[in-house]
Amino acid sequence: MQHILDALRADKPKRVILDTDAYNEVDDQFAIAYAMRSSDRIDLLSINAAPFRNSRASDPAEGMERSYHEAIKLVRMTDPQADIPVYRGSYRFMTDRHVPVESEAAQNIIRTALAADEPIYVLAIGAITNVASALLMCPEIAKRIIVIWLGGNALEWRGGDMRDFNLKQDIPAAQVVYDSAAPFIQIPCLGGCEILSTSVAELQYYLGGKNALCDYLVDIVANYPQDPYAWSKVIWDIAGVALFAKPSALSPVILPRPILSDNGYAVCDTARPPFIYIRSMNRDAIFADLFTKLVK
């Protein structure tokens, strides 16, 4: 595990597949732009659309399709000349931890991993269905990928309740990843990257009027449902990109992987293989890096 942390801190750009539910909220859009504007640290190979279901999508298939189109939109807005393919992902969540869901996205992970001469980083910032399905369909790729997932809550959150939005949508997929042989890094949500909160006023101050991309990002936050007073919005998903773009801003530890129960709780077992767990992060350093890159 330590060699993975050393590699993340090294200056060489890392080859990354970004797996994102880009239409779910407003934070994935920041993450896509942040990744593309961090080309000195990230070689963004492709983007996969992940499924989701909430008030923005009536079922996982619609969520995935909306995410697919939103990802394409953000790529074009960030760099119209960029040649970054976007793939449709799973049309449903897993119903059995032993049965994958076929998709272009899962095949993209498999194909890219098998063709690579060095490990591929798969950065998942939504439900992890595509990644789990790829691991089930081709277990060999566990030796060829490093999975980074922004999902689950902090291990100490409410007695081990891991059911954040990303995890609770597809617990079987999360179990596959926690139990796989692939190196695994978890960035927890509640009790973790929830510190990455901003406000419309801050975004307008640093990004407003700088360029069309910045104006779009400010607008989608400003138009998000909000309370009339003292309102802020967590831009969770930039934490996954910051792990590459600003690794000094995140504090990792190496721990035994928990067992993920069927009801979404973490069960500690010191005999389990290790994983990397992000204990804390520097909010201001991450936003400073993000804002600096977006306004260029």
PyMOL commands that set and color helices and strands:
alter all, ss='L'
color gray80, all
select helices_A, chain A and resi 2-9+27-36+60-78+104-115+129-137+139-143+157-159+165-169+171-179+193-195+200-206+212-222+238-245+247-249+283-294
alter helices_A, ss='H'
color red, helices_A
select strands_A, chain A and resi 14-20+42-49+86-87+120-124+145-150+184-187+197-198+233-234+250-256+259-260+266-267+274-281
alter strands_A, ss='S'
color yellow, strands_A
deselect
rebuild
show_as cartoon
